[in-house]
Amino acid sequence: MNEFQTLEELYNHLKPALHTKREEMRRAGYEYVKSEDVWNYLKETVWKKASNLSLYQMVSDILNTDNIEIDAYLKEKLNMRNRTIYFEE
């Protein structure tokens, strides 16, 4: 069983699946999506309350997450960032 000491270690181990998802999304017209965006979406939504996830479950989540859900997450993050910038000025 793989045990990771840090999130960075886990991220690096999952990079091939994250890059695959990024490329799939780019082919589908989501050119702006980065591997880190996919990682953050899953970390902050899907895996937030999960425990004892196996590596294969995480890879499956990466590859099978709906592109529209990731896109909506990114747009919401951008919207929140823009609101914060607007209110700080």
Secondary structure in CASP SS format (residue, H / E / C, confidence):
PFRMAT SS
TARGET T0000
AUTHOR 0000-0000-0000
METHOD secondary structure of the structure
MODEL  1
M C 1.00
N C 1.00
E C 1.00
F C 1.00
Q C 1.00
T C 1.00
L H 1.00
E H 1.00
E H 1.00
L H 1.00
Y H 1.00
N H 1.00
H H 1.00
L H 1.00
K H 1.00
P H 1.00
A H 1.00
L H 1.00
H H 1.00
T H 1.00
K H 1.00
R H 1.00
E H 1.00
E H 1.00
M H 1.00
R H 1.00
R H 1.00
A C 1.00
G C 1.00
Y C 1.00
E C 1.00
Y C 1.00
V C 1.00
K C 1.00
S H 1.00
E H 1.00
D H 1.00
V H 1.00
W H 1.00
N H 1.00
Y H 1.00
L H 1.00
K H 1.00
E H 1.00
T H 1.00
V H 1.00
W C 1.00
K C 1.00
K C 1.00
A C 1.00
S C 1.00
N C 1.00
L C 1.00
S C 1.00
L H 1.00
Y H 1.00
Q H 1.00
M H 1.00
V H 1.00
S H 1.00
D H 1.00
I H 1.00
L H 1.00
N H 1.00
T C 1.00
D C 1.00
N H 1.00
I H 1.00
E H 1.00
I H 1.00
D H 1.00
A H 1.00
Y H 1.00
L H 1.00
K H 1.00
E H 1.00
K H 1.00
L H 1.00
N H 1.00
M H 1.00
R H 1.00
N H 1.00
R H 1.00
T H 1.00
I H 1.00
Y H 1.00
F H 1.00
E H 1.00
E C 1.00
END
